[in-house]
């Protein structure tokens, strides 16, 4: 408080002899100190297809919590109010302070094109931890009347009563609709409740729709429809907190397709399936599971021929080349977790604009049996650099155009992101490359912060010696477990996919 502010407050104070207070400035200061409360910020991030949110999420030695770093100036995260050093409390209304870091990162990735983050300033966060404050109170998780999650309901038309649902526009409130249901009808069986409000239909938010436009959508829905609904009281809580209601926050009801987590334990003959890269009639290319051997670990785990592979040990395969996926499976040891979905299921989620990984069967078994951070751990020594590459990167006004990250409690730094069109991409750097040297100085045993310091001290030109992760892991691999996952190269059916 400045002296000018104190004088102004003093001039407005009138001494009351019955109370006996003659030092108002002291009283004001004492009250302020006694009610100090950290103030979390709600940041709503919206991006277009192909854009990035523009920040990194890290765990740092010597710091608590999930740390926001590398907020791109002028980017989506920065415009939403996210700041370097913020600590993450909630992702899409889910408290994540005590959630393992890989799971938090996964929640963010699966949110789609809209993301809701509750964060706390780094300094305030550390003060709160030092004072022993319950951070759930700051996030609102322990509200006396917590709001219920929205529900994502798939309704299949009944031959007699149809969908069993209609909508009434709330008077004076554009884009808000009350759900009307037929008792015992298809909608009620799908999890829709009396008094629900409609939020989203078949991938489209309804907040900008008129009642007539909504009716036209209903007529085009065919034999089924997928809607996002929420009860009126919970909707008011969301609105009071100025929080969007998103499918990523929802509890699923009667969805026709779900991704599955398969736990495979290798036998004497390996896992017993073939992994193929195939182009579908739609023109898209996917990693497909084929030729499941009878009686094999793959068949026992429930694998079906023609399923599409989504994850290996919790890591999405979207950004991986075919041979990299095969290597992930081989390096996994005697067991591996695969996330799969049928081709029809993938088409369903694609039409809705949702990730098929949002709702998976078997996730609890996966969490119980493995630690997702152990999927691709960097080894301690690397003496053979025969497959390494040396890059010289010239700094632009926006920097070198790449981000670094490391594995928690393990040595090694890798390229986590390469900015499209930036100096690093033009030089040939690829996301996932392991950094061996920075400006001729070996950094394999150095912590991430030391490597970043070396990069920043490089001036306008930077020299990086890197090696792709597959080659790096091969050098350190003492033995390779048996597996008959096959990597076949066929001229017309196998394609190499790169991700930048």
MOVENKA-V163203 format. One record per residue. N is the residue number from 1. RES is the residue in three letters. PHI is phi in whole degrees, -180 to 180 (NA if undefined). PSI is psi in radians with two decimals (* if undefined). OMEGA is omega in whole degrees, 0 to 359 (999 if undefined). Layout:
n->{N/N}
res->{RES/RES}
phi->{PHI/PHI}
psi->{PSI/PSI}
omega->{OMEGA/OMEGA}
This chain:
n->{1/2/3/4/5/6/7/8/9/10/11/12/13/14/15/16/17/18/19/20/21/22/23/24/25/26/27/28/29/30/31/32/33/34/35/36/37/38/39/40/41/42/43/44/45/46/47/48/49/50/51/52/53/54/55/56/57/58/59/60/61/62/63/64/65/66/67/68/69/70/71/72/73/74/75/76/77/78/79/80/81/82/83/84/85/86/87/88/89/90/91/92/93/94/95/96/97/98/99/100/101/102/103/104/105/106/107/108/109/110/111/112/113/114/115/116/117/118/119/120/121/122/123/124/125/126/127/128/129/130/131/132/133/134/135/136/137/138/139/140/141/142/143/144/145/146/147/148/149/150/151/152/153/154/155/156/157/158/159/160/161/162/163/164/165/166/167/168/169/170/171/172/173/174/175/176/177/178/179/180/181/182/183/184/185/186/187/188/189/190/191/192/193/194/195/196/197/198/199/200/201/202/203/204/205/206/207/208/209/210/211/212/213/214/215/216/217/218/219/220/221/222/223/224/225/226/227/228/229/230/231/232/233/234/235/236/237/238/239/240/241/242/243/244/245/246/247/248/249/250/251/252/253/254/255/256/257/258/259/260/261/262/263/264/265/266/267/268/269/270/271/272/273/274/275/276/277/278/279/280/281/282/283/284/285/286/287/288/289/290/291/292/293/294/295/296/297/298/299/300/301/302/303/304/305/306/307/308/309/310/311/312/313/314/315/316/317/318/319/320/321/322/323/324/325/326/327/328/329/330/331/332/333/334/335/336/337/338/339/340/341/342/343/344/345/346/347/348/349/350/351/352/353/354/355/356/357/358/359/360/361/362/363/364/365/366/367/368/369/370/371/372/373/374/375/376/377/378/379/380/381/382/383/384/385/386/387/388/389/390/391/392/393/394/395/396/397/398/399/400/401/402/403/404/405/406/407/408/409/410/411/412/413/414/415/416/417/418/419/420/421/422/423/424/425/426/427/428/429/430/431/432/433/434/435/436/437/438/439/440/441/442/443/444/445/446/447/448/449/450/451/452/453/454/455/456/457/458/459/460/461/462/463/464/465/466/467/468/469/470/471/472/473/474/475/476/477/478/479/480/481/482/483/484/485/486/487/488/489/490/491/492/493/494/495/496/497/498/499/500}
res->{UNK/UNK/UNK/UNK/UNK/UNK/UNK/UNK/UNK/UNK/UNK/UNK/UNK/UNK/UNK/UNK/UNK/UNK/UNK/UNK/UNK/UNK/UNK/UNK/UNK/UNK/UNK/UNK/UNK/UNK/UNK/UNK/UNK/UNK/UNK/UNK/UNK/UNK/UNK/UNK/UNK/UNK/UNK/UNK/UNK/UNK/UNK/UNK/UNK/UNK/UNK/UNK/UNK/UNK/UNK/UNK/UNK/UNK/UNK/UNK/UNK/UNK/UNK/UNK/UNK/UNK/UNK/UNK/UNK/UNK/UNK/UNK/UNK/UNK/UNK/UNK/UNK/UNK/UNK/UNK/UNK/UNK/UNK/UNK/UNK/UNK/UNK/UNK/UNK/UNK/UNK/UNK/UNK/UNK/UNK/UNK/UNK/UNK/UNK/UNK/UNK/UNK/UNK/UNK/UNK/UNK/UNK/UNK/UNK/UNK/UNK/UNK/UNK/UNK/UNK/UNK/UNK/UNK/UNK/UNK/UNK/UNK/UNK/UNK/UNK/UNK/UNK/UNK/UNK/UNK/UNK/UNK/UNK/UNK/UNK/UNK/UNK/UNK/UNK/UNK/UNK/UNK/UNK/UNK/UNK/UNK/UNK/UNK/UNK/UNK/UNK/UNK/UNK/UNK/UNK/UNK/UNK/UNK/UNK/UNK/UNK/UNK/UNK/UNK/UNK/UNK/UNK/UNK/UNK/UNK/UNK/UNK/UNK/UNK/UNK/UNK/UNK/UNK/UNK/UNK/UNK/UNK/UNK/UNK/UNK/UNK/UNK/UNK/UNK/UNK/UNK/UNK/UNK/UNK/UNK/UNK/UNK/UNK/UNK/UNK/UNK/UNK/UNK/UNK/UNK/UNK/UNK/UNK/UNK/UNK/UNK/UNK/UNK/UNK/UNK/UNK/UNK/UNK/UNK/UNK/UNK/UNK/UNK/UNK/UNK/UNK/UNK/UNK/UNK/UNK/UNK/UNK/UNK/UNK/UNK/UNK/UNK/UNK/UNK/UNK/UNK/UNK/UNK/UNK/UNK/UNK/UNK/UNK/UNK/UNK/UNK/UNK/UNK/UNK/UNK/UNK/UNK/UNK/UNK/UNK/UNK/UNK/UNK/UNK/UNK/UNK/UNK/UNK/UNK/UNK/UNK/UNK/UNK/UNK/UNK/UNK/UNK/UNK/UNK/UNK/UNK/UNK/UNK/UNK/UNK/UNK/UNK/UNK/UNK/UNK/UNK/UNK/UNK/UNK/UNK/UNK/UNK/UNK/UNK/UNK/UNK/UNK/UNK/UNK/UNK/UNK/UNK/UNK/UNK/UNK/UNK/UNK/UNK/UNK/UNK/UNK/UNK/UNK/UNK/UNK/UNK/UNK/UNK/UNK/UNK/UNK/UNK/UNK/UNK/UNK/UNK/UNK/UNK/UNK/UNK/UNK/UNK/UNK/UNK/UNK/UNK/UNK/UNK/UNK/UNK/UNK/UNK/UNK/UNK/UNK/UNK/UNK/UNK/UNK/UNK/UNK/UNK/UNK/UNK/UNK/UNK/UNK/UNK/UNK/UNK/UNK/UNK/UNK/UNK/UNK/UNK/UNK/UNK/UNK/UNK/UNK/UNK/UNK/UNK/UNK/UNK/UNK/UNK/UNK/UNK/UNK/UNK/UNK/UNK/UNK/UNK/UNK/UNK/UNK/UNK/UNK/UNK/UNK/UNK/UNK/UNK/UNK/UNK/UNK/UNK/UNK/UNK/UNK/UNK/UNK/UNK/UNK/UNK/UNK/UNK/UNK/UNK/UNK/UNK/UNK/UNK/UNK/UNK/UNK/UNK/UNK/UNK/UNK/UNK/UNK/UNK/UNK/UNK/UNK/UNK/UNK/UNK/UNK/UNK/UNK/UNK/UNK/UNK/UNK/UNK/UNK/UNK/UNK/UNK/UNK/UNK/UNK/UNK/UNK/UNK/UNK/UNK/UNK/UNK/UNK/UNK/UNK/UNK/UNK/UNK/UNK/UNK/UNK/UNK/UNK/UNK/UNK/UNK/UNK/UNK/UNK/UNK/UNK/UNK/UNK/UNK/UNK/UNK/UNK/UNK/UNK/UNK/UNK/UNK/UNK/UNK/UNK/UNK/UNK/UNK/UNK/UNK/UNK/UNK/UNK}
phi->{NA/-81/-63/-61/-68/-65/-61/-61/-68/-65/-65/-84/-83/-114/-67/-116/-62/-71/-90/83/-89/-125/-137/-63/-62/-66/-63/-64/-64/-62/-64/-63/-66/-77/-114/-60/-137/-60/-120/-64/-119/-96/-116/-103/-109/-124/-132/-92/-57/94/-82/-110/-73/87/-159/-115/-117/-135/-106/-125/-64/87/-125/-96/78/-90/-101/-84/-136/52/-70/-68/-58/77/-81/-61/-63/-63/-68/-82/106/-72/-129/-59/93/-58/-110/-88/-105/-136/-123/51/69/-112/-69/-123/-57/-104/-96/-54/-56/-60/-69/-65/-60/-66/-59/-66/-63/-86/-69/91/-96/-139/-138/-118/-120/-106/-128/-130/-52/-57/-66/-65/-62/-63/-65/-64/-63/-63/-85/74/-72/-81/-67/-67/-67/-70/-81/88/-64/-100/-56/-60/-125/-64/-78/-82/-70/-66/-122/-99/-116/-104/-109/-106/-61/-85/-57/-93/-109/71/-76/69/-152/-149/-133/-119/-70/-73/-61/78/-129/-65/76/-119/-133/-92/-87/-113/-129/-88/-58/75/-81/-62/-65/-64/-67/-87/105/-77/-116/-62/88/-65/-111/-84/-113/-155/-139/47/92/-118/-69/-100/-63/-105/-95/-87/-64/-67/-66/-65/-63/-65/-62/-62/-67/-91/-75/77/-90/-154/-153/-118/-129/-109/-130/-152/-71/-60/-67/-65/-62/-65/-66/-60/-67/-64/-85/58/-109/-71/-105/-118/-58/-66/-92/-85/-96/-80/-135/59/-66/-73/-138/-139/-68/-125/-96/-108/-106/-107/-112/-63/-105/-58/-100/94/-91/85/-153/-116/-106/-122/-103/-128/-97/-85/-56/-74/99/-82/-115/-135/-89/-115/-88/-133/49/-73/-70/-64/77/-79/-55/-63/-66/-63/-78/101/-66/-121/-61/95/-66/-100/-83/-109/-143/-121/52/82/-101/-63/-94/-57/-98/-106/-76/-57/-68/-69/-65/-58/-68/-59/-66/-65/-82/-73/99/-87/-146/-150/-109/-119/-106/-133/-153/-71/-64/-65/-63/-63/-62/-61/-69/-62/-65/-83/75/-117/-77/-67/-84/-61/-128/-123/-89/89/-67/-64/-64/-65/-63/-70/-98/-153/-107/-64/-76/-94/-67/-138/-95/-78/-73/-86/-121/-147/-102/-103/-106/-65/-103/-81/-133/-105/-119/-112/-118/-93/-71/-103/-58/-99/106/-83/87/-152/-123/-111/-152/-145/-89/-61/62/-135/-71/116/-124/-134/-80/-88/-157/-118/-69/-61/80/-82/-58/-64/-66/-64/-77/111/-66/-127/-58/105/-61/-88/-86/-99/-140/-122/51/71/-105/-67/-125/-62/-101/-87/-75/-59/-62/-67/-66/-62/-61/-63/-63/-65/-86/-79/79/-92/-136/-130/-111/-124/-103/-131/-143/-64/-64/-63/-64/-64/-69/-62/-62/-98/-78/-80/-153/-110/-66/-65/-160/-110/-67/-106/-112/-97/-107/-127/-56/-103/-115/-108/-134/-94/-118/-114/-127/-118}
psi->{2.28/2.86/-0.59/-0.68/-0.66/-0.76/-0.77/-0.74/-0.64/-0.69/-0.52/-0.18/2.34/2.11/2.29/1.91/-0.39/-0.50/-0.73/0.32/2.14/0.22/1.34/-0.57/-0.69/-0.72/-0.76/-0.75/-0.76/-0.74/-0.72/-0.76/-0.61/-0.32/0.34/2.20/2.24/2.58/1.75/2.72/2.41/2.11/2.11/2.04/2.21/2.29/2.77/2.86/2.23/-0.28/2.80/2.78/-0.45/0.70/2.84/2.66/2.22/2.75/2.35/2.42/2.33/-0.05/2.66/2.74/3.14/2.06/2.30/2.20/2.89/0.81/2.05/2.14/2.25/0.01/-3.11/-0.80/-0.78/-0.72/-0.43/-0.16/0.04/2.42/2.63/2.30/-0.17/2.66/2.42/2.19/-0.73/2.56/2.03/0.86/0.28/2.14/2.19/0.12/-0.66/0.30/2.39/2.52/-0.79/-0.61/-0.62/-0.81/-0.66/-0.71/-0.71/-0.79/-0.59/-0.03/-0.39/-2.42/0.06/2.36/2.36/2.02/2.34/2.11/2.83/2.41/2.43/-0.76/-0.75/-0.63/-0.85/-0.66/-0.69/-0.75/-0.75/-0.58/-0.07/0.43/2.55/1.90/-0.34/-0.48/-0.62/-0.61/-0.25/0.07/-0.51/0.48/2.59/-0.62/1.35/2.55/2.60/2.61/2.69/2.88/2.30/1.92/2.28/2.11/2.18/2.27/2.30/2.39/-0.53/-0.84/0.08/-2.56/-0.36/0.60/2.57/3.00/2.49/2.25/2.33/2.21/2.24/0.09/1.73/2.37/0.24/2.25/2.37/2.43/2.29/2.39/2.71/2.20/2.20/0.12/-3.06/-0.69/-0.77/-0.69/-0.41/0.02/0.03/2.42/2.71/2.35/-0.01/2.70/2.47/2.31/-0.64/2.47/2.16/0.74/-0.05/2.29/2.49/0.03/-0.37/0.11/2.59/2.93/-0.65/-0.66/-0.67/-0.70/-0.67/-0.68/-0.72/-0.70/-0.46/-0.01/-0.32/-2.40/-0.04/2.84/2.54/2.16/2.69/2.13/2.83/2.60/2.71/-0.71/-0.76/-0.64/-0.68/-0.63/-0.75/-0.78/-0.68/-0.62/0.00/0.71/2.31/2.71/1.99/2.66/-0.53/-0.28/-0.10/2.74/2.23/2.51/2.09/0.53/2.39/-0.34/2.48/2.47/2.69/2.48/2.07/2.27/1.93/2.26/2.08/2.42/-3.00/-0.53/0.22/-2.64/-0.49/0.75/2.90/2.37/2.14/2.59/1.99/2.54/2.22/2.89/-0.47/-0.18/-0.17/2.67/2.29/2.78/2.01/2.42/2.18/2.88/1.02/2.07/2.44/2.27/0.07/2.88/-0.61/-0.79/-0.72/-0.53/-0.18/0.18/2.45/2.48/2.32/-0.10/2.67/2.33/2.25/-0.67/2.63/2.04/0.73/-0.02/2.18/2.47/0.01/-0.67/0.16/2.51/2.82/-0.81/-0.46/-0.66/-0.78/-0.72/-0.64/-0.75/-0.75/-0.66/-0.06/-0.34/-2.51/-0.04/2.71/2.57/2.19/2.39/2.20/2.88/2.67/2.80/-0.64/-0.70/-0.73/-0.70/-0.66/-0.87/-0.61/-0.70/-0.58/-0.18/0.47/2.71/2.35/-0.20/-0.10/-0.68/1.91/2.50/2.44/0.21/-0.61/-0.68/-0.66/-0.79/-0.62/-0.59/-0.19/2.84/2.09/-0.33/-0.19/0.24/-0.90/1.54/2.42/2.37/2.99/-0.58/2.56/1.68/-0.34/1.91/0.48/-0.45/0.23/2.82/2.46/2.18/2.43/2.11/2.21/2.26/2.38/3.04/-0.40/0.13/-2.87/-0.35/0.57/2.82/2.62/2.69/2.98/2.89/2.38/2.26/0.41/2.51/2.74/2.37/2.43/2.86/1.96/-0.45/2.43/2.10/2.25/2.24/-0.01/3.05/-0.69/-0.75/-0.73/-0.52/-0.34/0.06/2.51/2.43/2.32/-0.30/2.41/2.30/2.12/-0.73/2.53/2.03/0.84/0.15/2.18/2.31/0.25/-0.58/0.06/2.63/2.87/-0.76/-0.65/-0.67/-0.74/-0.70/-0.73/-0.73/-0.80/-0.48/0.07/-0.11/-2.48/-0.04/2.37/2.38/2.16/2.24/2.08/2.88/2.42/2.64/-0.60/-0.83/-0.69/-0.79/-0.60/-0.67/-0.55/-0.08/2.05/-0.60/2.60/2.10/2.64/2.40/2.46/0.50/2.17/2.42/1.62/2.38/2.08/2.34/-0.71/-0.19/-0.33/2.35/2.49/2.28/2.27/2.64/2.29/*}
omega->{180/180/179/180/180/179/181/179/180/181/181/184/176/183/178/183/179/179/176/179/180/178/185/180/179/180/181/181/181/181/181/182/187/183/180/180/176/182/176/179/177/182/179/182/177/180/175/179/179/178/172/180/174/172/175/176/187/162/184/176/179/179/177/169/177/191/174/180/174/176/184/179/180/181/184/180/181/180/179/179/179/183/178/180/176/175/184/178/182/169/180/176/177/181/187/182/182/180/179/186/180/179/178/179/180/178/180/182/184/184/181/186/176/187/181/183/171/185/177/177/185/180/178/179/181/177/180/179/180/180/179/180/177/184/178/176/179/184/182/181/182/176/179/179/181/182/178/179/172/180/176/189/175/184/177/186/175/181/183/187/178/182/178/183/172/186/177/178/177/187/177/182/184/175/178/189/176/181/172/185/170/180/180/182/185/181/180/178/180/176/177/184/178/180/178/173/180/180/194/180/176/176/183/174/185/185/180/185/169/180/180/178/178/179/178/177/181/182/182/189/180/185/181/180/177/183/174/182/178/178/187/182/178/178/179/178/176/182/179/178/181/184/177/177/189/176/180/178/196/168/184/178/173/178/186/182/175/171/183/174/180/179/182/175/187/176/180/181/181/183/174/174/180/177/183/173/188/174/181/178/179/180/178/181/183/174/190/178/185/170/178/183/178/180/183/174/179/180/179/179/179/181/179/180/177/177/180/180/180/184/168/181/177/180/180/180/183/185/183/172/185/182/177/178/178/180/177/181/182/182/184/181/185/177/180/175/178/173/185/173/178/179/177/179/179/178/179/181/177/179/179/182/181/175/177/180/181/185/185/171/174/182/182/179/179/181/183/189/181/176/185/180/183/185/182/183/181/178/187/186/175/184/183/184/186/180/181/179/180/180/172/186/178/184/175/177/180/178/182/177/173/177/179/173/179/176/183/176/176/177/175/178/181/178/183/182/175/183/181/178/182/181/182/179/179/179/178/180/184/176/181/178/177/181/179/182/172/183/176/178/181/185/186/182/183/176/186/182/178/179/178/178/178/180/182/182/185/181/183/179/186/177/180/171/185/176/178/187/180/179/181/180/179/181/186/184/182/176/181/180/181/176/177/169/189/176/182/178/180/190/188/187/181/184/177/183/176/181/179/999}
